[in-house]
């Protein structure tokens, strides 16, 4: 049976939006109408899928039964939404989101839209990987930095006990005590910095600019680097999620500059350009050994994914005057 025609203007409009229109009978088990360009998503010509009884056979085994239950549970003309993996050959799957409803004319007939969500699922997967990566990173920082600092304090404390027992002069004891105090203050600051890294950025009590300045001050204290900043005050953030991702981009860029680029000077600027904001982090370190666009790694992937989550454009590059630069442009 040939495909029933969809108005050309409607089909062109749907195609621009990446949407496939469909009509189905027999409780969604066979397709009666399908957008001609469905092959772009489903990998098979639309006419080859029409009137087939085995629509669910093209779904991933883990998704087929779930999808069938969702469709069968719909009452009246209620709308349903379900995500599933679709494949023609049973090996190469594409993620699809289907939105549908029963047609008012027949309880056995459905209509709806479907579209690819491969990019969304890829982002979800990478976000989970980032979460695991950040946990491992925290573990390394606790072991490599904080544990070493605490071990140093233990050494100084044992040395102080020895000096007291051997009757050293007051000046020597005060010097040893001050060293322990200094190490303790650094450890407290390190713990505070790590805890801030775990907690979401809150704009209820502080502006985004104040959060960045606090991050800069912590970096200067902990790593003895020089941080310069120029933060425009006419950029206000009402979107908590956007502010959080931008803060993490700045935080990770500073961390990369210090740990991997051996930078001792970092500049952070936040400026407005028409209806966009631009956050730039630049350092005087060694930069990237390879082209950042061709470099893989969770650190840089983290920056790219956070930018994509807020529909921002991010540029990660070596600066012409030396060092690395991260530039993130986002809508206000």
Residue frames as qw, qx, qy, qz and C-alpha x, y, z in Angstrom:
[[0.000, 0.888, 0.460, 0.000, 0.00, 0.00, 0.00],
 [0.417, 0.513, -0.042, 0.749, 1.51, 3.38, -0.95],
 [0.274, -0.272, -0.460, 0.800, 2.25, 6.01, 1.66],
 [0.044, 0.862, 0.504, 0.026, -0.61, 8.38, 2.26],
 [0.388, 0.550, 0.012, 0.740, 0.39, 11.87, 1.26],
 [0.365, -0.643, -0.349, 0.576, 1.34, 14.46, 3.87],
 [0.250, 0.957, 0.145, 0.009, 0.83, 18.09, 2.80],
 [0.724, 0.393, -0.118, 0.554, 4.11, 19.22, 1.26],
 [0.008, -0.751, 0.203, -0.629, 4.36, 22.47, 3.23],
 [0.751, -0.584, 0.155, -0.267, 3.73, 20.61, 6.50],
 [0.966, -0.025, -0.001, 0.259, 6.32, 17.98, 5.67],
 [0.507, 0.566, -0.174, 0.626, 8.94, 20.60, 4.82],
 [0.316, -0.747, 0.206, -0.547, 8.22, 22.39, 8.09],
 [0.902, -0.404, 0.121, -0.093, 8.52, 19.15, 10.06],
 [0.880, 0.242, -0.086, 0.400, 11.73, 18.23, 8.27],
 [0.215, 0.712, -0.248, 0.620, 13.34, 21.54, 9.19],
 [0.516, -0.628, 0.322, -0.486, 12.49, 20.79, 12.82],
 [0.142, 0.348, -0.921, 0.106, 13.82, 17.24, 12.58],
 [0.554, 0.041, 0.599, -0.577, 10.33, 15.81, 13.20],
 [0.167, -0.012, -0.890, -0.423, 8.79, 12.74, 11.56],
 [0.610, -0.008, 0.206, -0.765, 4.98, 12.58, 11.46],
 [0.153, 0.040, -0.975, -0.159, 3.29, 9.18, 11.65],
 [0.722, -0.121, 0.097, -0.675, -0.11, 7.55, 11.86],
 [0.133, 0.208, -0.969, 0.033, -0.52, 3.97, 13.03],
 [0.765, -0.201, -0.202, -0.578, -3.23, 1.36, 13.46],
 [0.873, -0.114, -0.472, 0.038, -3.62, -1.87, 15.43],
 [0.634, -0.765, -0.021, 0.111, -2.52, -0.23, 18.69],
 [0.051, -0.891, 0.410, 0.188, 0.62, 1.29, 17.15],
 [0.745, -0.206, 0.605, 0.192, 1.77, -2.04, 15.71],
 [0.570, 0.333, 0.535, 0.527, 1.54, -1.09, 12.02],
 [0.093, -0.474, 0.038, 0.875, 2.22, 2.28, 10.36],
 [0.468, 0.670, 0.574, 0.042, -0.28, 3.77, 7.93],
 [0.291, 0.927, 0.031, 0.235, 1.30, 7.20, 7.35],
 [0.710, -0.452, 0.068, 0.535, 4.94, 8.19, 7.67],
 [0.106, 0.901, -0.182, -0.378, 6.87, 11.30, 6.62],
 [0.846, 0.518, -0.099, 0.081, 8.75, 10.54, 3.37],
 [0.312, 0.727, -0.497, 0.357, 12.04, 11.74, 4.86],
 [0.798, -0.534, 0.174, -0.217, 11.82, 9.33, 7.84],
 [0.924, 0.206, -0.164, 0.277, 14.75, 7.40, 6.39],
 [0.237, 0.718, -0.358, 0.548, 17.10, 10.14, 7.65],
 [0.441, -0.537, 0.499, -0.517, 16.33, 9.02, 11.21],
 [0.880, -0.113, 0.352, -0.299, 15.09, 5.44, 10.90],
 [0.226, -0.477, 0.787, 0.319, 17.55, 4.24, 8.27],
 [0.322, 0.248, 0.889, 0.212, 14.89, 2.71, 6.02],
 [0.130, -0.181, -0.434, -0.873, 12.65, 4.08, 3.28],
 [0.428, 0.018, 0.405, -0.808, 9.28, 5.15, 4.59],
 [0.749, 0.147, -0.297, -0.574, 7.37, 3.02, 2.06],
 [0.563, 0.165, -0.807, 0.075, 9.14, -0.10, 3.34],
 [0.044, 0.014, -0.754, 0.655, 7.91, 0.53, 6.87],
 [0.523, 0.013, 0.051, -0.850, 4.28, 1.32, 6.05],
 [0.858, -0.022, -0.185, -0.479, 1.76, -1.45, 6.79],
 [0.501, 0.232, -0.801, 0.234, 4.37, -3.69, 8.40],
 [0.717, -0.566, -0.314, -0.259, 3.00, -5.47, 11.46],
 [0.830, -0.253, -0.287, 0.406, 6.31, -5.65, 13.30],
 [0.077, 0.884, -0.121, 0.445, 7.08, -2.06, 14.30],
 [0.613, -0.724, 0.281, -0.146, 8.18, -3.19, 17.76],
 [0.955, 0.016, 0.120, 0.270, 10.58, -5.71, 16.21],
 [0.518, 0.647, -0.100, 0.550, 12.80, -2.81, 15.17],
 [0.343, -0.841, 0.200, -0.368, 13.15, -1.67, 18.78],
 [0.189, 0.444, -0.801, 0.355, 15.93, -2.70, 21.12],
 [0.561, -0.273, -0.780, -0.045, 14.76, -5.77, 23.11],
 [0.289, -0.265, -0.594, 0.702, 15.07, -3.83, 26.38],
 [0.146, 0.182, 0.063, -0.970, 12.85, -1.03, 25.03],
 [0.304, -0.160, -0.719, -0.604, 10.20, -2.92, 23.03],
 [0.374, -0.478, -0.790, 0.083, 8.15, -4.22, 25.96],
 [0.187, -0.427, -0.356, 0.810, 8.44, -0.93, 27.84],
 [0.142, 0.121, -0.309, -0.933, 7.18, 0.99, 24.79],
 [0.351, -0.288, -0.794, -0.404, 4.31, -1.44, 24.22],
 [0.320, -0.503, -0.707, 0.380, 3.17, -1.06, 27.83],
 [0.058, -0.341, -0.121, 0.930, 3.27, 2.73, 27.61],
 [0.261, -0.009, -0.517, -0.815, 1.15, 2.74, 24.44],
 [0.403, -0.336, -0.828, -0.195, -1.33, 0.16, 25.74],
 [0.284, -0.436, -0.635, 0.571, -1.83, 2.07, 28.99],
 [0.030, 0.000, -0.097, -0.995, -3.01, 5.27, 27.30],
 [0.151, 0.563, 0.770, -0.260, -6.60, 6.19, 28.07],
 [0.284, 0.865, 0.305, -0.279, -8.75, 8.26, 25.75],
 [0.582, 0.742, 0.012, 0.332, -6.80, 10.79, 23.73],
 [0.511, -0.810, 0.194, 0.212, -4.11, 11.37, 26.37],
 [0.505, 0.759, -0.402, 0.081, -0.64, 12.11, 25.02],
 [0.889, -0.386, 0.140, 0.201, 2.25, 9.79, 25.80],
 [0.279, 0.841, -0.464, 0.018, 6.01, 10.13, 25.42],
 [0.922, -0.261, 0.264, 0.104, 8.54, 7.32, 25.27],
 [0.134, 0.779, -0.578, -0.200, 12.22, 7.01, 24.38],
 [0.930, -0.038, 0.365, 0.017, 13.58, 3.91, 22.68],
 [0.198, -0.529, 0.661, 0.494, 16.44, 2.60, 20.57],
 [0.784, 0.511, 0.168, -0.311, 15.56, 1.84, 16.94],
 [0.208, -0.496, 0.735, 0.413, 17.50, -0.30, 14.47],
 [0.763, 0.395, -0.234, -0.454, 16.93, -1.84, 11.06],
 [0.655, 0.375, -0.655, 0.030, 19.74, -4.38, 11.28],
 [0.845, -0.486, -0.220, -0.040, 19.58, -5.08, 15.02],
 [0.764, -0.080, -0.163, 0.619, 23.13, -3.82, 15.51],
 [0.246, 0.143, -0.021, 0.958, 23.32, -0.09, 14.85],
 [0.160, -0.710, -0.672, 0.135, 20.81, 1.66, 17.09],
 [0.092, 0.370, 0.022, 0.924, 19.63, 5.26, 17.11],
 [0.045, -0.371, -0.687, 0.623, 17.82, 6.86, 20.02],
 [0.135, -0.419, -0.520, -0.732, 14.32, 8.07, 19.18],
 [0.148, 0.219, 0.590, -0.763, 11.74, 10.01, 21.18],
 [0.131, -0.375, -0.766, -0.506, 8.14, 9.27, 20.25],
 [0.219, 0.195, 0.429, -0.854, 5.22, 11.49, 21.21],
 [0.224, -0.182, -0.781, -0.554, 1.76, 10.21, 20.33],
 [0.422, 0.089, 0.496, -0.753, -1.92, 9.89, 21.19],
 [0.332, 0.360, 0.869, 0.068, -4.96, 7.88, 20.23],
 [0.090, -0.151, -0.408, -0.896, -6.98, 9.39, 17.41],
 [0.416, 0.102, 0.431, -0.795, -10.43, 10.53, 18.43],
 [0.681, 0.228, -0.328, -0.614, -11.97, 8.59, 15.52],
 [0.903, 0.023, -0.420, -0.087, -10.71, 5.16, 16.63],
 [0.645, -0.694, 0.305, -0.095, -9.31, 3.68, 19.83],
 [0.912, -0.027, 0.287, 0.291, -7.01, 1.46, 17.75],
 [0.577, 0.634, 0.102, 0.505, -5.46, 4.29, 15.72],
 [0.497, -0.673, -0.062, 0.545, -2.66, 6.60, 16.81],
 [0.490, 0.765, 0.036, 0.416, -0.81, 9.63, 15.48],
 [0.548, -0.780, 0.036, 0.300, 2.22, 11.52, 16.60],
 [0.355, 0.861, -0.351, 0.093, 5.75, 12.69, 16.02],
 [0.889, -0.331, 0.080, 0.305, 9.16, 11.13, 16.49],
 [0.304, 0.895, -0.283, 0.165, 12.65, 12.57, 16.35],
 [0.780, 0.175, -0.438, 0.412, 16.25, 11.62, 17.05],
 [0.447, -0.869, 0.125, -0.172, 17.65, 12.21, 20.54],
 [0.881, 0.136, -0.219, 0.396, 21.10, 10.75, 19.95],
 [0.284, 0.556, -0.277, 0.731, 22.81, 13.99, 20.94],
 [0.536, -0.615, 0.134, -0.562, 20.75, 14.28, 24.13],
 [0.966, -0.256, -0.047, -0.012, 21.58, 10.70, 25.15],
 [0.724, 0.336, -0.248, 0.550, 25.24, 11.30, 24.35],
 [0.045, -0.646, 0.260, -0.716, 25.21, 14.33, 26.64],
 [0.786, -0.501, 0.064, -0.357, 23.56, 12.32, 29.42],
 [0.960, -0.012, -0.144, 0.240, 26.21, 9.63, 29.10],
 [0.507, 0.451, -0.258, 0.687, 29.05, 12.14, 29.12],
 [0.340, -0.682, 0.162, -0.627, 27.52, 13.96, 32.09],
 [0.918, -0.384, 0.004, -0.096, 27.59, 10.70, 34.04],
 [0.835, 0.199, -0.163, 0.487, 31.20, 10.18, 33.00],
 [0.136, 0.657, -0.210, 0.711, 32.02, 13.70, 34.17],
 [0.661, -0.628, 0.085, -0.403, 30.45, 12.96, 37.55],
 [0.963, -0.186, -0.020, 0.191, 32.65, 9.88, 37.96],
 [0.621, 0.447, -0.139, 0.628, 35.69, 11.79, 36.70],
 [0.134, -0.733, 0.179, -0.643, 35.12, 14.58, 39.23],
 [0.839, -0.518, 0.058, -0.157, 34.85, 12.03, 42.05],
 [0.904, 0.046, -0.047, 0.423, 38.18, 10.52, 41.05],
 [0.329, 0.635, -0.119, 0.689, 39.67, 13.99, 40.76],
 [0.483, -0.738, 0.125, -0.453, 38.49, 14.81, 44.29],
 [0.948, -0.303, 0.020, 0.098, 40.04, 11.58, 45.54],
 [0.736, 0.320, -0.089, 0.590, 43.37, 12.50, 43.93],
 [0.028, 0.729, -0.137, 0.670, 43.30, 15.98, 45.44],
 [0.722, -0.633, 0.088, -0.265, 42.54, 14.57, 48.89],
 [0.950, -0.144, 0.047, 0.274, 45.37, 12.06, 48.59],
 [0.670, 0.378, -0.004, 0.639, 47.99, 14.13, 46.78],
 [0.071, 0.638, -0.090, 0.761, 47.42, 17.51, 48.43],
 [0.562, -0.649, 0.069, -0.508, 45.51, 17.33, 51.67],
 [0.952, -0.277, -0.091, 0.093, 47.00, 14.05, 52.93],
 [0.683, 0.297, -0.190, 0.639, 50.50, 15.33, 52.18],
 [0.079, -0.664, 0.150, -0.728, 49.77, 18.54, 54.05],
 [0.773, -0.549, 0.026, -0.316, 48.46, 16.61, 57.05],
 [0.930, -0.031, -0.150, 0.336, 51.51, 14.34, 56.95],
 [0.399, 0.509, -0.203, 0.735, 53.68, 17.45, 56.98],
 [0.411, -0.673, 0.118, -0.604, 51.83, 18.78, 60.01],
 [0.935, -0.345, -0.080, -0.018, 52.36, 15.46, 61.79],
 [0.759, 0.228, -0.202, 0.576, 56.09, 15.76, 61.11],
 [0.083, 0.593, -0.188, 0.779, 56.22, 19.33, 62.46],
 [0.679, -0.591, 0.000, -0.435, 54.17, 18.32, 65.51],
 [0.947, -0.182, -0.145, 0.224, 56.50, 15.43, 66.34],
 [0.550, 0.384, -0.192, 0.716, 59.43, 17.77, 65.89],
 [0.246, -0.675, 0.099, -0.688, 57.82, 20.28, 68.25],
 [0.865, -0.474, -0.072, -0.148, 57.30, 17.58, 70.90],
 [0.855, 0.059, -0.170, 0.487, 60.97, 16.64, 70.59],
 [0.272, 0.541, -0.155, 0.780, 62.06, 20.27, 70.94],
 [0.534, -0.670, 0.031, -0.515, 59.93, 20.71, 74.06],
 [0.941, -0.314, -0.098, 0.075, 61.37, 17.56, 75.62],
 [0.761, 0.126, -0.106, 0.627, 64.93, 18.66, 74.90],
 [0.336, -0.742, -0.245, 0.526, 64.34, 22.11, 76.38],
 [0.438, 0.381, 0.309, 0.754, 64.80, 24.22, 73.26],
 [0.085, -0.212, -0.212, 0.950, 64.55, 28.00, 73.65],
 [0.339, 0.587, 0.531, -0.508, 61.24, 29.81, 73.38],
 [0.290, 0.618, -0.300, -0.667, 62.05, 31.42, 70.01],
 [0.099, 0.204, -0.914, -0.336, 62.64, 28.01, 68.39],
 [0.165, 0.340, 0.897, -0.230, 59.41, 26.64, 69.85],
 [0.325, 0.646, 0.244, -0.646, 57.41, 29.65, 68.64],
 [0.234, 0.490, -0.586, -0.601, 58.88, 29.23, 65.14],
 [0.031, -0.014, -0.988, -0.149, 57.89, 25.54, 65.06],
 [0.215, 0.493, 0.721, -0.437, 54.40, 26.33, 66.37],
 [0.310, 0.627, -0.050, -0.713, 53.87, 29.03, 63.74],
 [0.167, 0.289, -0.806, -0.488, 54.84, 26.58, 60.99],
 [0.059, 0.276, 0.956, -0.084, 52.20, 24.12, 62.24],
 [0.235, 0.616, 0.418, -0.625, 49.68, 26.96, 62.37],
 [0.242, 0.519, -0.415, -0.707, 50.53, 27.94, 58.80],
 [0.125, 0.070, -0.939, -0.312, 50.09, 24.37, 57.53],
 [0.119, 0.421, 0.835, -0.333, 46.83, 24.03, 59.43],
 [0.278, 0.619, 0.134, -0.723, 45.46, 27.23, 57.89],
 [0.243, 0.372, -0.666, -0.600, 46.39, 25.97, 54.41],
 [0.032, -0.131, -0.990, -0.050, 44.63, 22.66, 55.09],
 [0.207, 0.546, 0.606, -0.539, 41.49, 24.44, 56.29],
 [0.297, 0.587, -0.188, -0.729, 41.51, 26.61, 53.17],
 [0.152, 0.204, -0.874, -0.413, 42.02, 23.54, 50.99],
 [0.078, 0.333, 0.923, -0.175, 39.06, 21.77, 52.61],
 [0.259, 0.624, 0.320, -0.664, 36.93, 24.89, 52.17],
 [0.252, 0.486, -0.504, -0.669, 37.92, 25.08, 48.52],
 [0.088, 0.009, -0.971, -0.222, 37.14, 21.40, 47.93],
 [0.153, 0.465, 0.784, -0.382, 33.76, 21.72, 49.66],
 [0.301, 0.614, 0.018, -0.730, 32.88, 24.70, 47.49],
 [0.194, 0.326, -0.756, -0.534, 33.77, 22.60, 44.47],
 [0.005, -0.201, -0.980, 0.005, 31.28, 19.95, 45.56],
 [0.169, 0.587, 0.592, -0.526, 28.42, 22.31, 46.35],
 [0.358, 0.655, 0.513, 0.423, 26.29, 23.92, 43.63],
 [0.214, 0.114, -0.040, 0.969, 26.84, 27.62, 43.01],
 [0.084, -0.720, -0.662, 0.190, 24.23, 29.65, 44.88],
 [0.198, 0.367, 0.168, 0.893, 23.26, 33.10, 43.64],
 [0.368, -0.753, -0.531, -0.121, 20.84, 33.75, 46.48],
 [0.490, -0.797, -0.099, 0.338, 23.35, 35.54, 48.71],
 [0.367, -0.517, 0.396, 0.664, 26.13, 36.35, 46.23],
 [0.583, 0.697, -0.125, -0.399, 26.34, 37.56, 42.67],
 [0.940, 0.278, 0.030, 0.194, 28.10, 35.47, 40.05],
 [0.377, 0.758, -0.307, 0.435, 30.92, 38.02, 40.04],
 [0.442, -0.682, 0.448, -0.373, 31.36, 37.67, 43.82],
 [0.961, -0.106, 0.252, -0.036, 31.55, 33.87, 43.46],
 [0.777, 0.524, -0.102, 0.333, 34.29, 34.24, 40.82],
 [0.041, 0.800, -0.388, 0.455, 36.26, 36.68, 43.00],
 [0.730, -0.494, 0.399, -0.251, 36.06, 34.22, 45.89],
 [0.967, 0.179, 0.121, 0.138, 37.34, 31.46, 43.58],
 [0.504, 0.719, -0.235, 0.416, 40.22, 33.72, 42.51],
 [0.292, -0.754, 0.424, -0.407, 41.14, 34.52, 46.11],
 [0.904, -0.263, 0.322, -0.100, 41.16, 30.83, 47.03],
 [0.873, 0.412, -0.005, 0.261, 43.38, 30.02, 44.04],
 [0.237, 0.797, -0.332, 0.446, 45.85, 32.75, 45.00],
 [0.541, -0.633, 0.437, -0.340, 46.02, 31.52, 48.60],
 [0.940, -0.108, 0.317, -0.057, 46.32, 27.82, 47.83],
 [0.864, 0.306, 0.213, 0.339, 48.60, 27.88, 44.79],
 [0.379, -0.629, 0.142, 0.664, 50.51, 31.17, 45.18],
 [0.417, 0.378, 0.540, 0.625, 49.48, 32.37, 41.72],
 [0.040, 0.313, 0.068, -0.946, 48.68, 35.89, 40.60],
 [0.216, 0.546, 0.790, 0.176, 45.10, 36.32, 39.38],
 [0.055, 0.176, -0.068, -0.980, 43.88, 39.39, 37.54],
 [0.170, 0.513, 0.840, 0.040, 40.22, 39.95, 36.88],
 [0.164, 0.116, -0.113, -0.973, 37.88, 42.34, 35.12],
 [0.051, 0.389, 0.920, -0.012, 34.27, 41.40, 35.72],
 [0.163, -0.313, -0.305, -0.884, 31.51, 43.48, 34.16],
 [0.134, 0.164, 0.711, -0.671, 28.85, 44.42, 36.71],
 [0.519, 0.248, -0.031, -0.817, 26.07, 44.89, 34.13],
 [0.540, 0.072, -0.782, -0.301, 25.68, 41.13, 33.59],
 [0.539, -0.241, 0.525, -0.613, 23.05, 39.62, 35.86],
 [0.289, 0.071, -0.937, -0.186, 22.37, 35.91, 36.07],
 [0.663, -0.141, 0.224, -0.700, 18.82, 34.80, 36.75],
 [0.912, 0.140, -0.338, -0.187, 19.44, 31.30, 35.39],
 [0.632, -0.622, 0.454, -0.090, 20.98, 29.28, 38.23],
 [0.924, 0.094, 0.325, 0.178, 22.00, 26.42, 35.92],
 [0.578, 0.738, -0.035, 0.345, 23.80, 28.73, 33.49],
 [0.170, -0.872, 0.364, -0.279, 25.68, 30.45, 36.31],
 [0.812, -0.403, 0.421, -0.025, 26.69, 27.10, 37.80],
 [0.883, 0.304, 0.224, 0.279, 28.09, 25.74, 34.53],
 [0.362, 0.841, -0.140, 0.378, 29.99, 28.98, 33.81],
 [0.445, -0.777, 0.400, -0.196, 31.46, 28.93, 37.31],
 [0.891, -0.175, 0.404, 0.112, 32.61, 25.33, 36.82],
 [0.724, 0.606, 0.067, 0.324, 34.13, 26.27, 33.45],
 [0.045, 0.885, -0.308, 0.347, 36.14, 29.02, 35.16],
 [0.686, -0.574, 0.423, -0.142, 37.09, 26.72, 38.04],
 [0.927, 0.079, 0.316, 0.187, 38.27, 23.90, 35.78],
 [0.561, 0.752, -0.050, 0.341, 40.15, 26.31, 33.50],
 [0.201, -0.849, 0.401, -0.278, 42.05, 27.74, 36.47],
 [0.829, -0.346, 0.437, -0.036, 42.79, 24.24, 37.73],
 [0.870, 0.387, 0.179, 0.248, 44.11, 23.19, 34.29],
 [0.298, 0.878, -0.199, 0.318, 46.28, 26.30, 34.05],
 [0.390, -0.745, 0.488, -0.232, 47.93, 25.59, 37.40],
 [0.819, -0.239, 0.520, -0.048, 48.23, 21.81, 37.35],
 [0.824, 0.312, 0.399, 0.252, 48.93, 21.15, 33.69],
 [0.458, 0.806, 0.060, 0.370, 50.20, 24.47, 32.35],
 [0.648, -0.271, -0.240, 0.670, 52.34, 25.42, 35.39],
 [0.109, 0.734, 0.189, 0.643, 50.99, 28.96, 35.09],
 [0.384, -0.314, -0.497, 0.712, 51.73, 31.56, 37.76],
 [0.158, 0.274, 0.076, -0.946, 49.55, 34.32, 36.30],
 [0.121, 0.442, 0.863, 0.212, 45.89, 33.92, 35.32],
 [0.178, 0.110, 0.022, -0.978, 43.42, 36.51, 34.05],
 [0.121, 0.482, 0.868, -0.015, 39.64, 36.19, 34.15],
 [0.142, 0.113, -0.090, -0.979, 37.38, 38.59, 32.29],
 [0.197, 0.540, 0.816, -0.066, 33.60, 38.77, 32.04],
 [0.037, 0.278, -0.141, -0.949, 32.26, 41.25, 29.53],
 [0.514, 0.569, 0.552, -0.327, 29.05, 42.06, 27.72],
 [0.083, -0.184, 0.597, 0.776, 28.79, 42.13, 23.94],
 [0.462, -0.140, -0.433, -0.761, 25.27, 43.13, 22.80],
 [0.807, -0.297, 0.008, -0.510, 22.97, 40.34, 24.01],
 [0.901, 0.064, -0.395, 0.167, 25.82, 38.00, 24.85],
 [0.498, -0.802, 0.329, -0.020, 28.21, 37.53, 27.74],
 [0.751, 0.472, -0.422, 0.187, 31.81, 36.44, 27.23],
 [0.707, -0.656, 0.265, 0.007, 33.81, 34.67, 29.94],
 [0.681, 0.597, -0.375, 0.197, 37.53, 34.41, 29.17],
 [0.735, -0.618, 0.252, 0.116, 40.22, 32.65, 31.20],
 [0.661, 0.661, -0.281, 0.217, 43.81, 33.12, 30.02],
 [0.750, -0.609, 0.161, 0.203, 47.11, 32.04, 31.58],
 [0.215, 0.844, -0.483, -0.091, 50.86, 32.39, 31.01],
 [0.767, -0.305, 0.565, -0.007, 51.60, 28.67, 31.29],
 [0.311, -0.285, 0.782, 0.459, 52.98, 26.18, 28.81],
 [0.577, 0.321, -0.224, -0.717, 49.70, 25.92, 26.88],
 [0.918, 0.113, 0.311, -0.217, 48.58, 22.82, 25.04],
 [0.393, -0.393, 0.718, 0.419, 51.16, 20.53, 23.46],
 [0.224, 0.265, 0.824, 0.448, 48.60, 19.46, 20.85],
 [0.246, -0.251, -0.303, -0.886, 45.77, 21.29, 19.14],
 [0.311, 0.031, 0.678, -0.665, 43.01, 21.39, 21.82],
 [0.698, 0.246, -0.093, -0.666, 40.41, 20.71, 19.11],
 [0.754, 0.248, -0.592, -0.141, 42.05, 17.33, 18.54],
 [0.122, 0.295, -0.803, 0.502, 42.84, 16.63, 22.20],
 [0.688, -0.417, -0.484, -0.344, 40.62, 14.22, 24.12],
 [0.325, 0.034, -0.697, 0.639, 40.41, 14.06, 27.89],
 [0.251, -0.670, -0.696, 0.061, 37.75, 14.44, 30.52],
 [0.252, -0.506, -0.204, 0.799, 39.06, 17.87, 31.57],
 [0.067, 0.178, -0.369, -0.910, 38.52, 19.48, 28.17],
 [0.232, -0.350, -0.824, -0.380, 35.43, 17.36, 27.46],
 [0.223, -0.569, -0.636, 0.471, 34.03, 18.65, 30.73],
 [0.024, -0.428, 0.008, 0.904, 34.36, 22.24, 29.51],
 [0.169, 0.005, -0.644, -0.746, 32.79, 21.47, 26.13],
 [0.260, -0.426, -0.859, -0.114, 29.85, 19.56, 27.58],
 [0.147, -0.574, -0.494, 0.637, 29.08, 22.23, 30.17],
 [0.067, 0.311, -0.233, -0.919, 29.06, 24.82, 27.37],
 [0.234, -0.153, -0.787, -0.551, 26.70, 22.69, 25.27],
 [0.205, -0.481, -0.819, 0.236, 24.35, 22.29, 28.22],
 [0.004, -0.706, -0.321, 0.631, 23.76, 26.06, 28.27],
 [0.574, 0.710, 0.358, 0.197, 23.89, 26.49, 24.46],
 [0.161, -0.902, 0.237, 0.323, 27.14, 28.42, 24.71],
 [0.774, 0.574, -0.186, 0.191, 30.00, 28.53, 22.20],
 [0.630, -0.702, 0.267, 0.197, 33.37, 27.63, 23.71],
 [0.637, 0.684, -0.308, 0.178, 36.83, 28.12, 22.25],
 [0.761, -0.570, 0.250, 0.183, 39.80, 26.32, 23.83],
 [0.709, 0.641, -0.074, 0.285, 43.14, 27.29, 22.31],
 [0.647, -0.251, -0.056, 0.718, 46.75, 28.34, 22.75],
 [0.069, 0.950, 0.140, -0.269, 47.07, 32.11, 22.87],
 [0.662, 0.669, -0.048, 0.333, 49.29, 33.77, 20.25],
 [0.009, 0.814, -0.401, 0.420, 51.28, 35.44, 23.04],
 [0.286, 0.244, -0.866, 0.331, 51.74, 32.19, 24.94],
 [0.288, 0.024, 0.717, -0.634, 49.73, 30.18, 27.43],
 [0.013, 0.366, 0.904, 0.222, 46.23, 28.77, 27.09],
 [0.277, 0.036, 0.080, -0.957, 42.89, 30.52, 26.65],
 [0.047, 0.425, 0.904, 0.008, 39.32, 29.43, 27.24],
 [0.193, 0.078, -0.054, -0.976, 36.61, 31.71, 25.81],
 [0.068, 0.414, 0.907, -0.042, 32.93, 31.00, 26.40],
 [0.197, -0.031, -0.168, -0.965, 30.21, 33.06, 24.68],
 [0.024, -0.394, -0.906, 0.152, 26.66, 32.70, 26.01],
 [0.137, -0.578, -0.443, -0.671, 23.28, 34.33, 25.50],
 [0.015, -0.018, -0.538, 0.843, 21.95, 36.71, 28.15]]
